[in-house]
Amino acid sequence: MAASVYPLFLFFFLCFHVLHQAKSQPFIGVNYGLVADNLPPPAASAKLLLSTTIQKVRLYGSDPAVIKALANTGIEIVIGASNGDVPGLASDPNIARAWVNTNVVPYYPASKIILIAVGNELTTSTDPNLMSQLVPAMRNVQTALEAASLGGKIKVTTVHVMSVLGRSDPPSAGAFNPDHADILKGVLEFNSETGSPFAINPYPFFAYKDDPRPDTLAFCLFQPNPGRPDPNTNIKYMNMFDAQVDAVHSALSAMGFKDVEIMVAETGWAYKGDPDEAGATIENAHAYNKNLIAHLKSMAGTPLMPGKVIDTYLFALYDENLKFGKSSERAFGLFKPDLTMTYDVGLTRTTNNQTSMAPISPMTRLPPAPAPTRQQTLPAPPQMILPSPVSPSDKNSGQTDVHNSTPRSASLAHICRSLSITSSMLFASVLYATI
């Protein structure tokens, strides 16, 4: 009798596990930039984050006030060593040790630092020597962590712009830019040795700016679209995010590092921009982020990595009003300085179906995002768009494919949600009676 209950027990366990995952979303993070003069205090930001299901925060530096504010929250933290820090970290192990002793040791483990990003998008730098110093800097930081008995607890990596790929279309043919091959091989050897992720910044927003057609917008926003097939795999991609991530996976595989984890360090959509910035509207920003989150929650993975959920950090928590460049650079924030939502993407933590904190600004209640114009005759999908050189303000280069994955856990989650309290109590009674 008792043995017959075990399958039922397993079913209930899986249900509760799926529901827990749906609430906590440990794979969703957010970038917390500080290039602004109007941000709320770090303590208020920490409280805001606790009112959401966001479980990870990426900082571009190691601001002590922010790191302290996140102490004892359980929120995982990525901190950064700036591009300007790289030469010193590379040249002298003592500098790396001092950096770790200043920016990590005083705060860990109360502040749950999990990763140090050494440098950000270094391939866009105009300094030809900086890339050659990257791997030595990463190794010195890793050695410093080991000296502080943190080597197995905090990983080290660096963050790459999408133009690090020399080819991205079709996704199965993704390959790194030959100009960076030697340096990337060293980075990937380090990632593989230490178990740290390969961090990349895919931005469908910038790809749409390069190819502003209705069908391109639709698959950038995870909306219905004709799809774009990969002739090598016969996979039809239906959203650009998956295609970009799979192109990175293919590039890793081509270099012999298919087992290195991919982390999306930044992705987002500007809600306003200059007149020449196609697609920078609040409706599109809302659609992209909300649909991306739903896609991640489905736990479907990508066509080349089915069922693989990738840690993804949304850009960004707030607008940064002091950033240079196009207007869009100052219009990625999910929240405003007064802690209200710019638009609701479904990240607010709920209790008994009651939304907590983070109200939506009355100015940002949105109509449905427009669907592509079906009457328009669409041209054939373009051939590969090679990434062009980017400035620090350009997050991404052209990539024009993507995929619609079937939510593998959707049906189970639906069944779990339909279970009544009565049936749960009945199960508990049956289980108790058989013990």
MITOR-581186 format. One record per residue (C-alpha): residue number from 1; x negated, y, z negated. Coordinates in nm, 3 decimals, decimal comma. Last residue first. Example, Ala and Ser with C-alpha at 12.3 -4.5 7.8 and 13.67 -1.06 7.14 Angstrom:
[2; [-1,367; -0,106; -0,714]]
[1; [-1,230; -0,450; -0,780]]
***
This chain:
[435; [-0,287; 0,536; -0,731]]
[434; [0,002; 0,456; -0,499]]
[433; [0,262; 0,669; -0,680]]
[432; [0,033; 0,974; -0,676]]
[431; [-0,007; 0,954; -0,299]]
[430; [0,368; 0,926; -0,249]]
[429; [0,432; 1,223; -0,478]]
[428; [0,169; 1,435; -0,305]]
[427; [0,320; 1,352; 0,033]]
[426; [0,665; 1,451; -0,089]]
[425; [0,524; 1,780; -0,221]]
[424; [0,375; 1,854; 0,122]]
[423; [0,704; 1,763; 0,286]]
[422; [0,889; 2,004; 0,059]]
[421; [0,640; 2,285; 0,118]]
[420; [0,721; 2,261; 0,486]]
[419; [0,484; 2,151; 0,759]]
[418; [0,526; 2,371; 1,067]]
[417; [0,189; 2,542; 1,016]]
[416; [0,013; 2,208; 1,026]]
[415; [0,187; 2,106; 1,347]]
[414; [0,084; 2,432; 1,513]]
[413; [-0,273; 2,391; 1,391]]
[412; [-0,284; 2,044; 1,537]]
[411; [-0,150; 2,168; 1,872]]
[410; [-0,397; 2,455; 1,888]]
[409; [-0,707; 2,255; 1,799]]
[408; [-0,829; 2,194; 2,152]]
[407; [-0,730; 2,538; 2,277]]
[406; [-0,756; 2,494; 2,656]]
[405; [-1,039; 2,706; 2,790]]
[404; [-0,990; 2,976; 3,049]]
[403; [-1,320; 3,060; 3,206]]
[402; [-1,542; 3,353; 3,347]]
[401; [-1,736; 3,512; 3,629]]
[400; [-1,858; 3,859; 3,725]]
[399; [-2,186; 3,936; 3,569]]
[398; [-2,322; 4,287; 3,611]]
[397; [-2,548; 4,444; 3,352]]
[396; [-2,510; 4,501; 2,983]]
[395; [-2,551; 4,737; 2,687]]
[394; [-2,647; 5,053; 2,869]]
[393; [-2,742; 5,317; 2,611]]
[392; [-3,095; 5,182; 2,571]]
[391; [-3,139; 5,218; 2,946]]
[390; [-3,078; 4,932; 3,180]]
[389; [-3,265; 4,791; 3,475]]
[388; [-3,029; 4,612; 3,712]]
[387; [-2,881; 4,270; 3,652]]
[386; [-2,833; 4,077; 3,973]]
[385; [-2,475; 4,071; 4,096]]
[384; [-2,402; 3,724; 4,225]]
[383; [-2,164; 3,703; 4,515]]
[382; [-1,837; 3,883; 4,501]]
[381; [-1,504; 3,709; 4,458]]
[380; [-1,300; 3,737; 4,775]]
[379; [-1,105; 4,057; 4,813]]
[378; [-0,769; 4,100; 4,643]]
[377; [-0,463; 4,200; 4,838]]
[376; [-0,267; 4,426; 4,609]]
[375; [0,091; 4,328; 4,539]]
[374; [-0,012; 4,143; 4,224]]
[373; [-0,136; 4,453; 4,047]]
[372; [-0,337; 4,326; 3,751]]
[371; [-0,149; 4,316; 3,422]]
[370; [-0,129; 4,627; 3,209]]
[369; [-0,216; 4,596; 2,839]]
[368; [0,099; 4,573; 2,630]]
[367; [0,194; 4,904; 2,467]]
[366; [-0,020; 5,019; 2,176]]
[365; [0,031; 5,181; 1,841]]
[364; [-0,280; 5,395; 1,805]]
[363; [-0,167; 5,741; 1,696]]
[362; [0,023; 5,612; 1,395]]
[361; [-0,316; 5,492; 1,257]]
[360; [-0,297; 5,127; 1,167]]
[359; [-0,323; 5,049; 0,799]]
[358; [-0,644; 4,893; 0,663]]
[357; [-0,521; 4,742; 0,333]]
[356; [-0,340; 4,412; 0,295]]
[355; [-0,083; 4,267; 0,533]]
[354; [0,186; 4,057; 0,370]]
[353; [0,249; 3,717; 0,525]]
[352; [0,210; 3,542; 0,190]]
[351; [-0,139; 3,691; 0,167]]
[350; [-0,293; 3,839; 0,478]]
[349; [-0,648; 3,926; 0,578]]
[348; [-0,661; 4,183; 0,854]]
[347; [-0,845; 4,061; 1,164]]
[346; [-0,553; 4,064; 1,406]]
[345; [-0,683; 4,302; 1,671]]
[344; [-0,501; 4,610; 1,544]]
[343; [-0,605; 4,940; 1,697]]
[342; [-0,827; 5,225; 1,572]]
[341; [-0,756; 5,078; 1,232]]
[340; [-0,748; 5,306; 0,929]]
[339; [-1,056; 5,330; 0,708]]
[338; [-1,068; 5,715; 0,708]]
[337; [-1,391; 5,685; 0,909]]
[336; [-1,197; 5,504; 1,182]]
[335; [-1,193; 5,130; 1,237]]
[334; [-1,248; 4,902; 1,536]]
[333; [-1,518; 5,140; 1,658]]
[332; [-1,636; 5,129; 2,020]]
[331; [-1,600; 5,497; 2,110]]
[330; [-1,929; 5,682; 2,061]]
[329; [-2,124; 5,502; 2,332]]
[328; [-1,817; 5,540; 2,555]]
[327; [-1,885; 5,913; 2,579]]
[326; [-2,201; 5,837; 2,777]]
[325; [-2,541; 5,880; 2,617]]
[324; [-2,656; 5,980; 2,271]]
[323; [-2,528; 5,842; 1,941]]
[322; [-2,433; 6,091; 1,671]]
[321; [-2,063; 6,001; 1,652]]
[320; [-2,116; 5,634; 1,572]]
[319; [-1,770; 5,479; 1,598]]
[318; [-1,701; 5,226; 1,326]]
[317; [-1,706; 4,846; 1,276]]
[316; [-1,845; 4,781; 1,624]]
[315; [-1,918; 4,593; 1,838]]
[314; [-1,796; 4,247; 1,752]]
[313; [-2,045; 3,989; 1,629]]
[312; [-1,990; 3,638; 1,765]]
[311; [-2,109; 3,311; 1,611]]
[310; [-2,041; 3,056; 1,883]]
[309; [-1,782; 2,782; 1,844]]
[308; [-1,871; 2,471; 2,042]]
[307; [-1,564; 2,265; 2,132]]
[306; [-1,670; 2,249; 2,494]]
[305; [-2,021; 2,382; 2,563]]
[304; [-2,050; 2,395; 2,944]]
[303; [-1,684; 2,495; 2,986]]
[302; [-1,696; 2,726; 2,683]]
[301; [-1,586; 2,665; 2,325]]
[300; [-1,228; 2,562; 2,254]]
[299; [-1,235; 2,672; 1,891]]
[298; [-0,896; 2,838; 1,946]]
[297; [-1,009; 3,105; 1,699]]
[296; [-1,279; 3,218; 1,942]]
[295; [-1,023; 3,265; 2,219]]
[294; [-0,788; 3,450; 1,985]]
[293; [-1,076; 3,679; 1,885]]
[292; [-1,158; 3,742; 2,249]]
[291; [-0,792; 3,815; 2,322]]
[290; [-0,773; 4,074; 2,045]]
[289; [-1,105; 4,233; 2,138]]
[288; [-1,036; 4,254; 2,510]]
[287; [-0,670; 4,358; 2,489]]
[286; [-0,729; 4,632; 2,231]]
[285; [-1,019; 4,775; 2,427]]
[284; [-0,810; 4,762; 2,745]]
[283; [-0,518; 4,947; 2,587]]
[282; [-0,752; 5,198; 2,420]]
[281; [-0,899; 5,289; 2,754]]
[280; [-1,251; 5,268; 2,898]]
[279; [-1,162; 5,070; 3,210]]
[278; [-1,383; 5,255; 3,454]]
[277; [-1,642; 5,488; 3,308]]
[276; [-1,667; 5,762; 3,573]]
[275; [-1,424; 5,992; 3,393]]
[274; [-1,626; 5,964; 3,070]]
[273; [-1,521; 5,722; 2,799]]
[272; [-1,245; 5,594; 2,574]]
[271; [-1,156; 5,270; 2,399]]
[270; [-1,497; 5,114; 2,457]]
[269; [-1,501; 4,734; 2,472]]
[268; [-1,700; 4,493; 2,260]]
[267; [-1,978; 4,239; 2,243]]
[266; [-2,288; 4,228; 2,026]]
[265; [-2,508; 3,964; 1,863]]
[264; [-2,350; 3,674; 2,048]]
[263; [-2,548; 3,383; 1,904]]
[262; [-2,667; 3,092; 2,116]]
[261; [-2,816; 2,785; 1,946]]
[260; [-3,130; 2,631; 2,091]]
[259; [-3,052; 2,276; 2,204]]
[258; [-3,076; 2,355; 2,575]]
[257; [-3,437; 2,469; 2,537]]
[256; [-3,609; 2,314; 2,841]]
[255; [-3,646; 2,633; 3,045]]
[254; [-3,356; 2,539; 3,273]]
[253; [-3,148; 2,452; 2,967]]
[252; [-3,194; 2,799; 2,821]]
[251; [-3,096; 2,957; 3,152]]
[250; [-2,791; 2,732; 3,173]]
[249; [-2,685; 2,832; 2,821]]
[248; [-2,729; 3,198; 2,912]]
[247; [-2,508; 3,151; 3,218]]
[246; [-2,261; 2,969; 2,993]]
[245; [-2,240; 3,275; 2,767]]
[244; [-2,177; 3,503; 3,064]]
[243; [-1,918; 3,272; 3,213]]
[242; [-1,740; 3,228; 2,881]]
[241; [-1,716; 3,604; 2,829]]
[240; [-1,604; 3,660; 3,186]]
[239; [-1,274; 3,482; 3,159]]
[238; [-1,102; 3,239; 3,395]]
[237; [-1,391; 3,026; 3,516]]
[236; [-1,299; 2,748; 3,757]]
[235; [-1,531; 2,454; 3,704]]
[234; [-1,626; 2,265; 4,019]]
[233; [-1,973; 2,216; 3,865]]
[232; [-2,206; 2,348; 4,135]]
[231; [-1,942; 2,551; 4,319]]
[230; [-1,858; 2,753; 4,005]]
[229; [-1,507; 2,871; 4,071]]
[228; [-1,368; 3,216; 3,999]]
[227; [-1,023; 3,251; 3,847]]
[226; [-0,706; 3,381; 4,008]]
[225; [-0,621; 3,598; 3,703]]
[224; [-0,404; 3,584; 3,391]]
[223; [-0,560; 3,796; 3,110]]
[222; [-0,879; 3,720; 2,916]]
[221; [-0,970; 4,094; 2,935]]
[220; [-1,270; 4,051; 3,166]]
[219; [-1,061; 3,810; 3,372]]
[218; [-0,795; 4,072; 3,429]]
[217; [-1,034; 4,360; 3,486]]
[216; [-1,212; 4,170; 3,762]]
[215; [-0,879; 4,086; 3,924]]
[214; [-0,786; 4,455; 3,929]]
[213; [-1,118; 4,567; 4,080]]
[212; [-1,373; 4,784; 3,899]]
[211; [-1,696; 4,594; 3,984]]
[210; [-1,989; 4,775; 3,818]]
[209; [-1,771; 4,922; 3,541]]
[208; [-1,624; 4,574; 3,499]]
[207; [-1,971; 4,439; 3,422]]
[206; [-2,013; 4,707; 3,157]]
[205; [-1,695; 4,606; 2,977]]
[204; [-1,778; 4,235; 3,016]]
[203; [-2,054; 4,305; 2,761]]
[202; [-2,282; 4,015; 2,666]]
[201; [-2,544; 4,098; 2,400]]
[200; [-2,764; 3,793; 2,334]]
[199; [-2,920; 3,626; 2,029]]
[198; [-3,109; 3,298; 2,071]]
[197; [-3,049; 3,138; 1,734]]
[196; [-3,300; 3,027; 1,468]]
[195; [-3,381; 2,661; 1,412]]
[194; [-3,743; 2,736; 1,319]]
[193; [-3,927; 2,539; 1,588]]
[192; [-3,662; 2,591; 1,856]]
[191; [-3,633; 2,965; 1,800]]
[190; [-4,015; 2,996; 1,801]]
[189; [-4,044; 2,798; 2,123]]
[188; [-3,766; 3,017; 2,259]]
[187; [-3,953; 3,338; 2,179]]
[186; [-4,274; 3,203; 2,334]]
[185; [-4,090; 3,097; 2,649]]
[184; [-3,922; 3,435; 2,654]]
[183; [-4,259; 3,609; 2,662]]
[182; [-4,381; 3,400; 2,955]]
[181; [-4,056; 3,426; 3,151]]
[180; [-4,003; 3,802; 3,118]]
[179; [-4,076; 3,906; 3,477]]
[178; [-3,921; 3,581; 3,596]]
[177; [-3,578; 3,706; 3,480]]
[176; [-3,410; 3,416; 3,308]]
[175; [-3,188; 3,173; 3,495]]
[174; [-2,816; 3,099; 3,515]]
[173; [-2,736; 2,853; 3,794]]
[172; [-2,446; 2,684; 3,611]]
[171; [-2,297; 3,027; 3,546]]
[170; [-2,261; 3,104; 3,916]]
[169; [-2,374; 3,375; 3,895]]
[168; [-2,609; 3,481; 3,615]]
[167; [-2,948; 3,524; 3,776]]
[166; [-3,249; 3,721; 3,654]]
[165; [-3,122; 3,702; 3,298]]
[164; [-3,288; 3,934; 3,048]]
[163; [-3,038; 4,178; 3,196]]
[162; [-2,794; 4,049; 2,935]]
[161; [-2,973; 4,243; 2,658]]
[160; [-3,165; 4,038; 2,404]]
[159; [-3,178; 4,032; 2,023]]
[158; [-3,468; 3,894; 1,820]]
[157; [-3,492; 3,601; 1,580]]
[156; [-3,579; 3,512; 1,221]]
[155; [-3,391; 3,278; 0,987]]
[154; [-3,323; 3,310; 0,616]]
[153; [-3,280; 3,012; 0,385]]
[152; [-3,550; 2,766; 0,488]]
[151; [-3,827; 3,024; 0,483]]
[150; [-3,706; 3,195; 0,166]]
[149; [-3,976; 3,079; -0,075]]
[148; [-4,132; 3,428; -0,072]]
[147; [-4,438; 3,295; 0,113]]
[146; [-4,199; 3,128; 0,356]]
[145; [-4,031; 3,462; 0,423]]
[144; [-4,370; 3,622; 0,489]]
[143; [-4,458; 3,343; 0,732]]
[142; [-4,132; 3,403; 0,920]]
[141; [-4,207; 3,777; 0,932]]
[140; [-4,552; 3,702; 1,071]]
[139; [-4,406; 3,468; 1,332]]
[138; [-4,153; 3,724; 1,447]]
[137; [-4,421; 3,993; 1,479]]
[136; [-4,649; 3,758; 1,673]]
[135; [-4,353; 3,680; 1,904]]
[134; [-4,273; 4,045; 1,973]]
[133; [-4,618; 4,189; 2,034]]
[132; [-4,625; 4,098; 2,404]]
[131; [-4,284; 4,260; 2,444]]
[130; [-4,410; 4,589; 2,300]]
[129; [-4,713; 4,619; 2,523]]
[128; [-4,530; 4,742; 2,833]]
[127; [-4,367; 5,029; 2,642]]
[126; [-4,072; 5,148; 2,852]]
[125; [-3,839; 4,932; 2,645]]
[124; [-3,541; 4,762; 2,809]]
[123; [-3,691; 4,416; 2,750]]
[122; [-3,698; 4,500; 2,379]]
[121; [-3,322; 4,463; 2,343]]
[120; [-3,341; 4,494; 1,964]]
[119; [-3,649; 4,423; 1,753]]
[118; [-3,702; 4,162; 1,484]]
[117; [-3,354; 4,041; 1,394]]
[116; [-3,360; 3,903; 1,040]]
[115; [-3,099; 3,640; 0,954]]
[114; [-2,901; 3,500; 0,661]]
[113; [-2,894; 3,780; 0,405]]
[112; [-2,628; 3,700; 0,144]]
[111; [-2,666; 3,997; -0,087]]
[110; [-2,672; 3,839; -0,432]]
[109; [-2,937; 3,599; -0,294]]
[108; [-3,133; 3,810; -0,205]]
[107; [-3,140; 4,183; -0,272]]
[106; [-3,488; 4,259; -0,409]]
[105; [-3,650; 3,994; -0,183]]
[104; [-3,516; 4,117; 0,150]]
[103; [-3,607; 4,474; 0,245]]
[102; [-3,909; 4,557; 0,030]]
[101; [-4,073; 4,216; -0,017]]
[100; [-3,992; 4,126; 0,343]]
[99; [-4,150; 4,444; 0,477]]
[98; [-4,450; 4,409; 0,247]]
[97; [-4,511; 4,055; 0,374]]
[96; [-4,482; 4,175; 0,735]]
[95; [-4,729; 4,454; 0,665]]
[94; [-4,964; 4,202; 0,501]]
[93; [-4,940; 3,978; 0,807]]
[92; [-5,098; 4,261; 1,011]]
[91; [-5,081; 4,326; 1,384]]
[90; [-4,741; 4,186; 1,473]]
[89; [-4,547; 4,351; 1,191]]
[88; [-4,720; 4,680; 1,269]]
[87; [-4,643; 4,661; 1,641]]
[86; [-4,280; 4,552; 1,581]]
[85; [-4,171; 4,821; 1,337]]
[84; [-4,090; 5,072; 1,611]]
[83; [-3,854; 4,823; 1,770]]
[82; [-3,666; 4,822; 1,441]]
[81; [-3,660; 4,538; 1,190]]
[80; [-3,302; 4,428; 1,151]]
[79; [-3,064; 4,282; 0,895]]
[78; [-2,802; 4,013; 0,949]]
[77; [-2,570; 3,976; 0,652]]
[76; [-2,327; 3,705; 0,542]]
[75; [-2,027; 3,827; 0,345]]
[74; [-1,991; 3,639; 0,017]]
[73; [-1,896; 3,965; -0,154]]
[72; [-2,153; 3,934; -0,432]]
[71; [-2,375; 4,202; -0,278]]
[70; [-2,231; 4,385; 0,024]]
[69; [-2,269; 4,726; -0,140]]
[68; [-2,634; 4,648; -0,215]]
[67; [-2,708; 4,576; 0,153]]
[66; [-2,528; 4,895; 0,253]]
[65; [-2,718; 5,113; 0,007]]
[64; [-3,048; 4,944; 0,093]]
[63; [-3,026; 5,021; 0,467]]
[62; [-3,207; 4,736; 0,638]]
[61; [-3,187; 4,822; 1,005]]
[60; [-2,950; 4,742; 1,289]]
[59; [-2,704; 4,586; 1,047]]
[58; [-2,498; 4,282; 1,142]]
[57; [-2,206; 4,182; 0,925]]
[56; [-2,053; 3,835; 0,884]]
[55; [-1,732; 3,692; 0,738]]
[54; [-1,466; 3,908; 0,903]]
[53; [-1,124; 3,791; 0,786]]
[52; [-1,037; 4,142; 0,675]]
[51; [-0,961; 4,307; 0,341]]
[50; [-1,311; 4,216; 0,225]]
[49; [-1,449; 4,424; 0,511]]
[48; [-1,259; 4,729; 0,388]]
[47; [-1,396; 4,683; 0,036]]
[46; [-1,749; 4,666; 0,177]]
[45; [-1,682; 4,979; 0,381]]
[44; [-1,563; 5,162; 0,072]]
[43; [-1,879; 5,060; -0,113]]
[42; [-2,091; 5,172; 0,183]]
[41; [-1,948; 5,524; 0,160]]
[40; [-1,726; 5,627; 0,454]]
[39; [-1,894; 5,734; 0,778]]
[38; [-1,894; 6,095; 0,898]]
[37; [-2,256; 6,169; 0,983]]
[36; [-2,316; 5,894; 1,236]]
[35; [-2,587; 5,663; 1,364]]
[34; [-2,510; 5,403; 1,094]]
[33; [-2,412; 5,093; 1,288]]
[32; [-2,219; 4,805; 1,131]]
[31; [-2,186; 4,530; 1,391]]
[30; [-1,908; 4,283; 1,320]]
[29; [-1,883; 3,910; 1,256]]
[28; [-1,657; 3,625; 1,358]]
[27; [-1,782; 3,264; 1,317]]
[26; [-1,661; 3,228; 0,959]]
[25; [-1,298; 3,270; 1,070]]
[24; [-1,163; 3,258; 0,712]]
[23; [-0,790; 3,228; 0,775]]
[22; [-0,790; 3,001; 1,080]]
[21; [-1,065; 2,790; 0,926]]
[20; [-0,852; 2,734; 0,618]]
[19; [-0,554; 2,635; 0,833]]
[18; [-0,768; 2,388; 1,026]]
[17; [-0,901; 2,237; 0,704]]
[16; [-0,551; 2,214; 0,559]]
[15; [-0,434; 2,022; 0,863]]
[14; [-0,739; 1,797; 0,865]]
[13; [-0,680; 1,706; 0,503]]
[12; [-0,312; 1,639; 0,570]]
[11; [-0,401; 1,399; 0,852]]
[10; [-0,667; 1,228; 0,641]]
[9; [-0,415; 1,172; 0,361]]
[8; [-0,170; 1,025; 0,609]]
[7; [-0,438; 0,793; 0,744]]
[6; [-0,526; 0,694; 0,383]]
[5; [-0,170; 0,617; 0,274]]
[4; [-0,168; 0,271; 0,430]]
[3; [-0,469; 0,173; 0,218]]
[2; [-0,271; 0,244; -0,101]]
[1; [0,000; 0,000; 0,000]]
***
